[in-house]
Amino acid sequence: MGNQMMANNAHAPNENHDIVPTELHSNRHWSRNSMVNRPAEPLPLNLISMDYCFLKNGKKHHTDMYYCMKERRNSTLVVRRGMPIYFELTLNRPFNINTDQMSFIFKLFEMVNTNFGNSTMAAVPLKISPNNGDGEWSAIMVHSNRTGANVLHVRITPPNNCIVGKWIMDVDIRCGQMVTLFSAQKNPMYILFNPWCPTDEVYIESEELKNEYVLNEEGLMWRGSYNNQKAVVWKYGQFHKDMLDCSFLLLLKIRRLGLIYCNDPVQVSRNLSAAVNAPDELGVIHGNWTDDFSGGTPPTSWMGSVDILSRFIRTKKPVKYGQCWVFAGVLTTVCRAIGIPCRPVTAYCAAHDTQNSLTIDYFVGDDGKIMDELQVDSIWNYHVWNEVWMARPDLKVLDRSWQVIDATPQELSDGQFKCGPASVTAVRTGEIRAPYDTAFVFSEVNADKVYWRYYGISQPLKLLRKETEAIGKLICTKAVGSWEQEDITSIYKYPENSKEERDTMFNALKKNNNLFSRYYLNEDFNEIKFDFELMDDITVGENFRVALKITNRGHKDYTIKVILRVDTVDYTGKNGSMVSKHEEEIVILHDPGSNVQYVVTVLTYSDYGKDVKNQNVFNVSCLASVIDTDYEYFGQDDFRIQKPEIKFGMEGTPVVGQDIMINLLFTNPLPVSMKNSKFIISGTSLPTFVIKVGKLISYKPVIVPFKFTPLSKGKHTITAKCTSDQLQDIENFIQFMV
């Protein structure tokens, strides 16, 4: 159905698409007698109605999925810059190219004082043939015999660098000396970035990539740990109701980016990275990295962006609570909504280098514990940020490539919690001074992990060990066109310990002056070897064993003092409570067959159960001193206990429009009951809903049924989460064809 804008009272006005005619001036006033002797004036040209060609424009601009394009009332046209927009104008008579003139006046809807000088206003004369360049507006007559002679077909093309946002269009008609302006104040249209336009800075060539990074409404992000990776489904929902309005609200009202900068994807994406977080009560999401989520929703309970952004629109307040993947999921939605190709990216073992020293420094005390009071850096088990695809003319780089932006509030940049865009290419080559925040991103994936022995305020530090391969172990994202993981580590960094990787680090260090000045080296000692032995397939509820293997490779016996600790640590690397501490002094013989000993600790659910409710990971560490030498060994490793699995069962074959029963199968693996248990379910064409099941008895399987009605053919995804007082963050998904 066409979008009609009415021009006079002879036609019933559509409340959303009426045009108000305004006669501006007429310089000729004739009496009845004088008109007898003068040639007849042409019949004034009036605009009766305008069809916004929603179906045609929606398909050509790949915007037909937006909710506001499909509304029966209050529909709003959504188009992309640098691409023709089609209109059909119904006039009171045929348009005469010799005597009639028509111009289209575009103004930014959100701006009071628009003007031509800053491109917030444009006057576009109607012409027969195009003669404008990519950077100019154009309006061309398109001849068609499908409709009556009074219907004028027009093709208007915004420039490839047009300001993105909400525009209004007036129609200026001149016939002789009669000028009439038809106003469309009630009919604004959205103009977005255009990844389909070869001259747009966000152009991305492959249709597969556009489908994945602009049009796809569902995706995967990875959480967990490097040794225990966990894929989670996220519904972006960028075409849902209010998502487009909310995206521009964040850009213009929350972080107040000037409209004249809204043609630049670099500035837009940088601004959006600040708008999604809310440390100052202005953005979308309150971050919370504690275990107390009272007054809000635990981050692990969210399943997509629509619920978060809809709540933000409704309450006008930040939504509680989020962590890194929640920020990344919402930022993906907002970027895709306005036309910027975007994807979430997970980095396992990601550094948070607060001092830009390119090292993550840990200080070990006498009891073998990392000293929190000296700790300013951290290593996150995983961190999720975003990449956006665009050219970087500010770096004199016209080739388009991925740029890192990050909405998780970590460090201030230009006085706000925002990050990027940082060129991934610049990160790979160590150009840490390139804007924006490249040094921070470089450290996240390239910093060295350094352990220092701390003896006191007045004592020099001892450098225990340095790990050059511990940071940025894996950087990954969802593969294009599939639900598999794609390893993209190689676009961020050269292979570890390669010449190129060390040269890149040296290049970055030349631009950095932050080093510790007072330290001495650990004694070079190879006669004793230490190895951790951890079981990596333990499900919560089971016992787990931690062992330190000590091997004497020398020619004499040694006495070793060992402190073996297990502490909780959250996924951001912040230390929690001590779970166990084992101290032992042992003698390691040098005789073959007697030169290996183990220091072992075994933990039961009663030891660690209180610490696995959410995302807590265990940090296993060891401080070992070889008596009568100056050699000390310190090692640590992260250990994440696996959560139980939710299984799916489907009764029958899914058919469009028909109910099908789906069963969730789950067994409580704990030696205690799971109280206040509930399942949160969401999926394709399936709004999020909750099934409360109360108490889940220890080791007892349960079946939780629900009905699902597919509304369309194709691939469908359904996700289920289970939460309780004892365990949270249990999740799985199923995909099937309809």
C-alpha positions in Angstrom: 0.0 0.0 0.0 1.3 3.4 -0.8 2.0 6.0 1.8 -0.4 8.8 0.9 0.0 12.5 1.8 -3.1 14.6 1.0 -3.0 18.1 -0.4 -6.5 19.6 0.0 -9.8 19.0 1.7 -11.3 17.3 -1.3 -9.5 14.2 -0.2 -9.9 12.6 3.2 -6.6 13.2 4.9 -4.6 10.3 6.4 -3.7 11.5 9.9 0.0 10.6 9.3 0.5 11.5 5.6 -1.3 14.8 4.9 0.4 17.6 3.1 -0.5 21.2 4.0 -0.4 23.6 1.1 0.9 27.0 1.8 0.6 29.8 -0.8 3.8 31.8 -0.4 3.3 34.7 -2.7 1.7 36.0 -5.9 3.1 39.1 -7.4 0.3 39.6 -10.0 -3.1 41.0 -9.1 -5.5 41.6 -12.0 -9.0 43.2 -12.1 -11.7 41.5 -14.1 -11.3 44.0 -17.0 -7.6 43.7 -17.2 -7.7 40.0 -17.5 -9.8 40.3 -20.8 -6.8 41.6 -22.7 -4.1 39.4 -21.2 -3.2 35.8 -22.1 -4.8 33.1 -19.9 -2.6 32.1 -17.0 -1.9 28.3 -16.8 -3.9 26.3 -14.3 -2.0 26.3 -10.9 -0.3 23.0 -10.3 -1.3 21.4 -7.0 -0.1 18.3 -5.2 -3.1 16.1 -4.4 -1.2 13.2 -2.7 2.2 11.6 -2.5 2.8 7.8 -2.4 6.0 6.9 -0.5 6.2 3.6 -2.3 6.9 1.6 0.9 7.0 -1.8 -0.8 9.3 -0.7 -3.6 11.6 1.4 -1.4 11.7 -1.2 1.3 12.9 -4.0 -1.0 15.5 -1.8 -2.8 16.9 -0.3 0.4 16.7 -3.6 2.4 14.5 -1.8 5.0 11.2 -3.7 4.6 11.9 -5.5 7.9 11.6 -2.4 10.1 8.5 -2.4 12.2 7.7 1.2 11.3 7.7 0.3 7.6 5.0 -2.3 8.2 2.6 -0.4 10.5 -0.9 0.1 9.1 -1.0 3.5 10.8 1.8 5.8 11.7 4.1 4.2 9.2 7.5 5.8 8.6 9.7 5.4 5.5 13.2 4.0 6.2 15.8 4.4 3.4 19.5 4.4 3.0 21.7 7.2 1.8 23.4 7.1 -1.6 20.5 5.1 -3.1 17.4 6.3 -5.1 14.2 6.7 -3.2 11.0 6.4 -5.3 7.9 8.6 -4.9 4.6 8.9 -6.9 3.0 12.3 -6.8 -0.6 12.7 -7.8 -1.2 16.2 -9.3 -4.3 18.1 -10.3 -3.1 18.2 -13.9 -0.1 16.9 -15.9 3.3 18.3 -15.0 4.6 20.6 -17.8 8.4 20.6 -18.0 8.3 24.0 -19.9 6.2 26.0 -17.4 6.3 24.1 -14.1 9.0 23.8 -11.6 9.3 21.6 -8.6 11.8 21.3 -5.8 12.0 19.1 -2.8 13.1 20.8 0.5 14.7 18.4 3.0 15.3 19.4 6.6 16.6 17.5 9.6 13.6 16.8 11.8 15.4 17.1 15.1 17.1 20.4 14.3 15.5 23.9 14.8 17.8 26.1 12.8 18.6 24.1 9.7 20.7 25.6 7.0 22.3 24.8 3.7 25.8 25.5 4.9 26.1 22.6 7.3 24.1 20.1 5.2 21.2 20.0 7.6 18.9 21.4 4.9 18.9 20.8 1.1 16.8 22.2 -1.8 16.7 19.6 -4.6 15.2 20.8 -7.9 13.4 18.2 -10.1 15.3 17.5 -13.3 14.9 15.3 -16.4 18.3 13.7 -16.2 20.9 13.4 -13.4 24.0 15.5 -13.4 24.9 15.4 -9.7 27.8 13.6 -8.0 27.8 11.2 -5.1 28.1 14.0 -2.6 25.0 15.9 -3.8 21.2 15.4 -3.6 19.4 14.8 -6.9 15.7 14.5 -8.0 14.9 12.9 -11.3 11.7 12.5 -13.2 11.0 8.8 -14.0 8.6 8.2 -16.9 6.1 5.5 -16.5 2.9 4.5 -18.4 1.5 2.4 -15.7 -0.6 5.2 -14.1 -2.5 8.2 -15.3 -1.0 11.3 -16.8 -1.5 13.3 -13.6 0.9 11.0 -11.7 4.5 12.1 -11.6 7.1 9.4 -10.8 10.2 10.9 -9.0 13.5 9.4 -7.9 15.3 11.2 -5.2 18.8 10.2 -4.2 20.4 11.5 -0.9 24.2 11.9 -1.1 26.5 9.1 0.0 27.6 11.3 3.0 24.2 12.4 4.0 23.6 13.0 7.7 21.8 10.0 9.1 18.6 10.6 11.1 15.0 11.7 10.7 14.3 14.0 7.8 11.2 15.9 6.7 10.5 16.7 3.0 8.5 19.7 1.7 7.5 20.1 -1.9 7.9 23.5 -3.5 5.9 24.0 -6.7 6.2 27.0 -9.0 3.8 27.7 -11.9 4.4 31.1 -13.5 4.5 33.5 -10.5 2.5 31.3 -8.3 4.5 29.5 -5.6 3.0 26.9 -3.3 4.7 24.9 -0.6 3.3 21.5 0.4 4.5 20.6 3.8 5.0 17.1 5.1 5.8 17.9 8.7 3.8 14.8 9.9 5.7 12.5 7.6 9.3 12.3 8.5 11.5 9.6 7.0 14.6 7.9 8.3 17.8 8.0 6.2 20.4 5.4 7.4 24.0 4.5 6.6 24.2 2.3 3.5 26.4 -0.8 3.4 25.1 -1.5 -0.1 26.4 1.8 -1.6 30.0 1.4 -2.9 30.8 5.0 -2.1 29.5 5.0 1.5 32.2 4.7 4.2 30.4 1.6 5.6 30.1 -0.2 2.3 30.8 -4.0 2.6 31.1 -5.9 -0.6 29.8 -9.4 0.1 26.1 -10.0 0.3 26.8 -12.8 2.8 28.6 -10.3 5.0 25.7 -7.7 4.7 23.2 -10.4 5.6 25.2 -11.4 8.6 26.4 -8.1 10.0 23.4 -5.8 9.1 20.3 -7.9 8.6 20.7 -10.9 10.9 18.5 -10.5 14.0 20.0 -13.4 16.0 23.6 -14.4 16.8 26.0 -16.0 19.1 28.5 -14.7 21.6 31.1 -16.7 23.5 31.6 -16.6 27.3 33.1 -19.0 29.8 36.9 -19.5 29.8 39.5 -20.4 27.3 39.5 -24.0 28.5 35.7 -24.2 28.9 34.1 -22.0 26.2 30.4 -21.4 26.2 28.3 -20.2 23.2 25.2 -18.1 24.1 22.4 -17.0 21.8 21.5 -13.3 21.7 18.4 -11.8 19.9 19.4 -8.4 18.5 16.0 -7.5 17.1 17.2 -4.4 15.3 14.0 -4.2 13.3 11.6 -4.5 16.2 9.2 -1.7 17.4 11.0 1.4 18.8 14.5 0.0 18.1 15.3 2.6 15.4 13.8 5.5 17.4 15.8 4.3 20.4 19.0 4.2 18.4 18.8 7.8 17.4 17.6 8.8 20.8 20.9 7.4 22.2 22.9 9.2 19.6 21.2 12.6 19.8 19.7 13.0 23.2 21.7 10.8 25.5 25.2 11.6 24.4 24.2 14.6 22.4 26.3 14.1 19.3 25.9 17.2 17.1 23.7 16.5 14.1 26.3 17.8 11.7 28.6 15.0 12.8 26.0 12.3 12.2 27.2 11.6 8.7 30.5 10.2 10.0 30.3 6.6 11.1 33.6 7.0 13.1 32.0 9.7 15.3 28.6 8.0 15.4 30.0 4.6 16.5 32.3 6.3 19.1 29.4 8.1 20.6 27.2 5.0 20.7 29.8 3.1 22.7 29.3 5.8 25.4 25.5 5.8 25.1 25.0 2.2 25.9 26.6 2.3 29.4 25.2 4.4 32.2 27.8 5.1 34.9 26.5 8.7 35.0 22.8 7.7 34.8 22.4 8.8 31.2 22.9 5.6 29.2 21.0 2.4 28.7 22.6 -0.2 31.0 23.9 -0.1 34.6 26.9 -2.4 34.9 27.2 -4.7 37.9 30.0 -7.1 38.5 29.0 -8.1 42.0 26.9 -11.1 43.1 24.1 -8.8 44.3 21.6 -8.0 41.6 18.7 -6.9 43.8 16.5 -4.3 42.3 17.3 -5.5 38.7 17.8 -8.4 36.4 21.0 -10.6 36.7 23.0 -10.1 33.5 22.9 -13.8 32.8 19.1 -13.7 32.6 18.9 -11.4 29.6 18.3 -13.1 26.2 18.4 -10.2 23.8 18.4 -6.4 23.3 14.7 -5.7 22.7 13.6 -6.2 26.3 16.4 -3.9 27.5 15.9 -1.1 25.0 12.1 -1.3 25.3 12.4 -0.9 29.1 14.8 2.0 28.6 12.4 3.7 26.3 9.5 3.1 28.6 11.1 4.2 31.9 13.6 6.8 30.6 16.0 5.3 33.1 19.1 3.0 32.8 18.2 -0.7 32.9 19.7 -2.9 35.7 22.0 -4.9 35.1 24.6 -5.6 32.5 28.0 -7.0 32.0 30.3 -7.0 28.9 28.3 -9.3 26.6 25.1 -7.5 27.4 26.7 -4.2 26.5 28.0 -5.8 23.3 24.7 -7.3 22.4 22.8 -4.0 22.8 25.5 -2.1 20.9 25.3 -4.6 18.0 21.5 -3.9 17.8 21.9 -0.2 17.8 24.7 -0.2 15.1 22.9 -2.6 12.8 19.6 -0.6 13.2 21.2 2.6 11.8 23.1 0.7 9.1 26.6 0.2 10.4 27.9 -3.4 9.9 28.6 -4.7 13.4 29.5 -7.9 15.2 30.3 -8.9 18.8 33.8 -10.3 19.4 35.0 -12.4 22.3 38.7 -12.3 23.5 39.7 -15.0 25.9 42.3 -13.9 28.5 41.8 -10.3 27.8 43.9 -7.8 29.6 42.8 -4.6 31.4 46.0 -2.6 31.4 45.1 0.5 33.4 48.6 2.0 33.2 49.3 1.4 29.5 52.5 -0.4 30.6 51.8 -3.2 28.1 52.2 -5.6 31.1 49.7 -7.0 33.5 51.4 -7.1 36.8 50.6 -9.4 39.7 52.3 -9.0 43.1 52.6 -12.2 45.2 52.8 -12.0 49.0 54.2 -14.3 51.6 51.1 -16.5 51.8 51.0 -17.1 48.0 48.1 -14.8 47.5 47.9 -12.1 44.8 47.9 -8.8 46.7 44.6 -7.0 46.0 45.9 -3.8 47.5 48.6 -3.5 44.9 46.5 -4.8 42.0 45.5 -2.2 39.4 45.6 -4.5 36.3 43.5 -7.6 35.6 43.0 -10.3 33.1 39.4 -11.1 32.2 38.6 -14.8 31.5 36.8 -13.3 28.5 35.7 -9.9 27.4 33.2 -9.2 24.7 33.5 -6.0 22.6 32.3 -5.0 19.1 33.7 -4.5 15.7 32.2 -2.1 13.2 33.1 -2.1 9.5 34.1 1.3 7.9 36.7 3.3 6.2 38.9 5.5 8.3 39.6 8.7 6.3 40.8 10.3 9.6 43.7 7.9 9.5 44.1 8.4 5.8 42.9 4.9 5.3 40.2 4.6 2.7 40.1 0.9 2.6 37.3 -0.4 4.8 38.2 -2.7 7.6 37.1 -3.7 11.1 37.3 -1.2 14.0 37.0 -2.0 17.7 34.4 -0.2 19.7 33.5 -1.2 23.3 30.6 -0.1 25.4 31.7 -1.8 28.6 32.7 1.1 31.0 36.4 0.4 31.8 38.5 3.5 31.2 37.7 7.1 30.5 38.3 8.4 27.0 37.8 12.1 26.3 36.1 12.3 29.7 33.5 9.6 29.0 33.4 5.8 29.3 33.8 5.0 25.7 36.3 3.1 23.5 37.1 3.2 19.8 36.9 3.0 17.0 40.4 1.5 17.1 41.6 0.1 13.8 42.2 -3.7 14.1 45.0 -3.2 11.5 46.7 -0.7 13.7 46.4 -3.0 16.7 48.0 -5.8 14.7 51.0 -3.6 13.7 51.4 -1.9 17.1 50.5 1.6 16.0 49.2 2.4 19.5 49.0 6.1 19.0 46.4 5.8 16.2 43.0 7.1 17.3 40.9 6.1 19.1 42.1 4.1 22.2 44.3 1.8 20.1 46.9 1.4 22.9 44.2 0.1 25.3 42.9 -2.4 22.7 46.5 -3.4 21.9 47.2 -4.3 25.5 44.0 -6.2 25.8 45.3 -8.8 23.3 49.1 -8.4 23.4 50.3 -7.5 26.9 52.7 -9.7 28.8 51.7 -11.3 32.1 54.3 -10.6 34.8 54.5 -12.0 38.3 56.5 -10.0 41.0 57.4 -11.2 44.5 56.6 -8.5 47.0 58.7 -8.4 50.3 57.7 -5.0 51.7 57.4 -1.3 50.9 61.2 -0.7 51.2 62.3 -3.9 49.4 62.9 -4.3 45.7 60.5 -6.5 43.7 61.7 -9.9 42.5 60.7 -10.8 39.0 59.4 -14.3 39.3 58.3 -15.0 35.8 56.9 -13.5 32.6 54.4 -15.1 30.3 54.3 -13.7 26.8 51.5 -16.1 25.5 49.0 -15.7 28.3 47.0 -12.7 26.9 44.7 -12.8 23.9 44.8 -16.6 23.6 41.7 -16.7 21.4 39.7 -14.0 19.7 36.5 -15.2 18.1 33.1 -14.4 16.7 30.2 -16.1 15.0 31.0 -17.4 11.6 29.2 -15.9 8.6 26.1 -17.8 7.6 26.5 -20.5 10.3 26.3 -21.0 14.0 29.9 -22.1 14.4 32.8 -20.2 15.9 35.3 -18.3 13.7 38.8 -17.8 15.0 39.9 -14.2 14.1 43.0 -14.1 16.4 45.2 -13.6 13.3 43.7 -10.3 12.3 44.6 -8.9 15.7 48.1 -10.3 16.2 50.9 -12.3 14.6 51.5 -15.8 15.9 52.9 -15.8 19.4 56.7 -15.7 19.6 57.1 -15.1 15.8 59.5 -12.5 14.7 56.6 -10.3 13.5 54.8 -10.6 16.9 57.9 -9.5 18.8 58.7 -6.7 16.3 55.1 -5.5 16.8 55.6 -5.5 20.6 58.9 -3.7 20.3 57.2 -1.1 18.0 54.6 -0.5 20.7 57.1 -0.4 23.5 59.1 2.3 21.7 56.0 4.5 22.1 55.6 3.7 25.8 57.7 4.8 28.7 56.1 3.0 31.6 58.4 0.4 33.3 59.1 -0.7 36.8 62.6 0.6 37.8 63.5 -1.3 41.0 63.5 -5.0 40.6 65.9 -8.0 40.5 65.6 -11.3 38.7 64.6 -14.7 40.1 67.5 -17.1 40.4 68.0 -19.1 37.3 67.2 -22.6 38.5 66.2 -25.6 36.4 66.7 -28.6 38.7 63.2 -28.6 40.1 60.2 -28.6 37.7 56.7 -27.7 38.8 53.5 -28.7 36.9 49.8 -28.2 37.7 47.4 -31.1 37.1 43.8 -30.0 36.9 40.7 -32.0 35.9 38.8 -30.1 33.3 35.6 -32.1 32.9 34.0 -31.7 36.4 30.3 -30.9 36.6 29.1 -28.8 39.5 28.2 -31.0 42.4 31.2 -33.3 41.9 34.5 -33.4 43.9 37.5 -32.0 42.1 41.2 -32.5 42.7 44.0 -30.1 42.3 47.5 -31.4 42.2 51.0 -29.9 42.0 53.5 -32.3 40.5 57.1 -31.6 41.6 60.0 -33.3 39.8 63.6 -33.3 40.9 65.9 -33.2 37.9 69.1 -32.5 39.8 71.7 -34.5 41.5 70.8 -33.9 45.2 67.8 -33.8 47.4 65.8 -30.6 47.8 63.4 -29.3 50.4 60.4 -27.5 49.0 58.0 -25.3 50.9 54.6 -25.2 49.1 51.5 -23.1 49.5 48.7 -24.3 47.3 45.6 -22.1 47.2 42.2 -22.2 45.6 40.4 -18.8 45.5 37.3 -17.6 43.7 37.7 -15.0 41.0 35.1 -13.4 38.8 35.3 -13.4 35.1 36.9 -9.9 35.1 39.9 -11.2 37.1 38.8 -9.7 40.4 39.8 -11.9 43.4 37.0 -13.2 45.7 37.1 -15.4 48.7 39.5 -18.2 49.6 38.1 -21.7 49.1 41.1 -23.6 50.5 44.7 -23.2 51.4 47.2 -26.1 51.8 50.7 -25.6 53.2 53.3 -28.3 53.1 57.1 -28.7 53.4 58.4 -31.8 51.6 61.7 -33.3 50.6 62.2 -34.3 47.0 64.7 -37.1 46.5 67.0 -37.1 43.5 67.0 -40.9 43.1 65.3 -42.2 39.9 61.9 -43.6 40.8 61.7 -41.4 43.9 62.2 -38.0 42.4 58.5 -37.1 41.8 56.0 -36.1 44.4 52.5 -34.6 44.4 50.9 -31.9 46.6 47.2 -32.6 46.4 44.0 -30.9 47.6 40.5 -32.2 47.1 37.4 -30.0 47.2 33.8 -31.2 47.7 30.6 -29.4 46.8 30.3 -28.3 50.5 33.6 -26.5 50.1 32.9 -24.6 46.9 29.1 -24.8 46.4 28.4 -21.3 47.7 30.8 -19.9 45.1 29.4 -21.3 41.8 25.9 -19.7 41.8 26.8 -17.3 38.9 29.9 -17.1 36.8 32.6 -17.6 39.4 35.8 -19.2 38.3 38.3 -20.8 40.6 41.9 -19.5 40.6 44.4 -22.2 41.5 47.8 -20.8 42.5 51.0 -22.1 44.0 53.9 -20.4 45.6 56.8 -22.8 46.1 60.2 -21.9 47.6 63.3 -24.1 47.2 65.0 -24.0 50.5 68.7 -22.8 50.6 68.3 -21.2 47.2 66.9 -17.8 46.1 64.5 -19.6 43.7 60.8 -19.2 44.0 58.2 -20.6 41.7 54.7 -19.1 41.2 52.1 -20.5 38.9 48.4 -20.1 38.6 45.6 -21.3 36.4 41.9 -20.7 36.1 39.4 -23.5 36.5 35.7 -23.3 35.7 33.4 -26.1 36.8 30.9 -27.1 34.1 27.2 -26.3 34.5 24.5 -29.0 33.8 22.9 -29.2 30.4 19.4 -28.4 29.3 18.2 -30.8 26.6 15.4 -30.3 24.1 12.8 -32.8 22.9 10.3 -32.0 20.1 7.0 -34.0 19.7 6.4 -34.2 15.9 7.5 -32.1 12.9 7.2 -28.3 13.0 4.7 -26.8 10.5 3.9 -23.1 9.9 0.8 -22.0 11.8 0.5 -25.3 13.8 1.3 -25.8 17.5 4.1 -28.2 18.4 5.1 -29.4 21.9 8.6 -28.9 23.0 10.0 -30.4 26.1 12.9 -29.2 28.2 14.8 -32.0 30.0 16.9 -31.2 33.0 18.5 -32.9 36.0 19.6 -31.2 39.2 23.3 -32.4 39.6 23.7 -31.0 43.1 23.5 -32.9 46.4 20.9 -30.3 47.5 17.7 -29.1 46.1 17.6 -26.2 43.7 15.1 -23.7 45.1 13.0 -21.1 43.3 13.9 -22.6 40.0 12.5 -21.2 36.7 13.1 -21.6 33.0 13.3 -18.5 30.8 12.5 -19.3 27.1 12.8 -17.2 24.0 13.1 -17.8 20.3 12.4 -16.9 16.7 8.9 -15.4 16.6 8.6 -16.4 20.3 8.5 -13.6 22.9 10.4 -14.2 26.1 8.4 -16.0 28.8 9.1 -17.7 32.1 8.0 -21.1 33.5 8.4 -21.3 37.2 9.0 -24.9 38.5 9.9 -24.2 42.2 12.0 -26.8 43.9 14.1 -29.2 41.8 15.0 -32.3 43.8 18.6 -33.5 44.0 19.6 -35.8 41.1 16.0 -36.0 39.9 15.2 -35.4 36.2 12.3 -33.1 35.2 10.4 -32.4 32.0 9.2 -28.9 31.3 6.8 -28.7 28.4 5.6 -25.7 26.3 3.9 -25.0 23.0 5.4 -23.2 20.1 3.7 -22.0 16.9 6.1 -21.3 14.0 4.9 -18.2 12.1 7.2 -18.6 9.0 9.3 -21.1 7.1 13.1 -21.3 7.5 15.5 -21.8 10.4 14.2 -21.2 13.9 16.2 -20.9 17.2 14.8 -21.5 20.7 16.9 -20.7 23.7 16.2 -21.8 27.3 17.9 -20.7 30.5 17.5 -22.1 34.0 18.1 -20.1 37.2 17.7 -20.9 40.9 18.9 -19.8 44.3 21.8 -22.4 44.0 22.7 -22.1 40.3 22.4 -19.6 37.6 23.7 -19.2 34.1 22.6 -22.5 32.8 21.7 -22.2 29.1 21.3 -24.1 25.8 19.6 -23.7 22.5 18.1 -25.7 19.7 17.8 -24.9 15.9 15.4 -26.5 13.5 13.9 -26.0 10.1 10.2 -25.3 9.5 
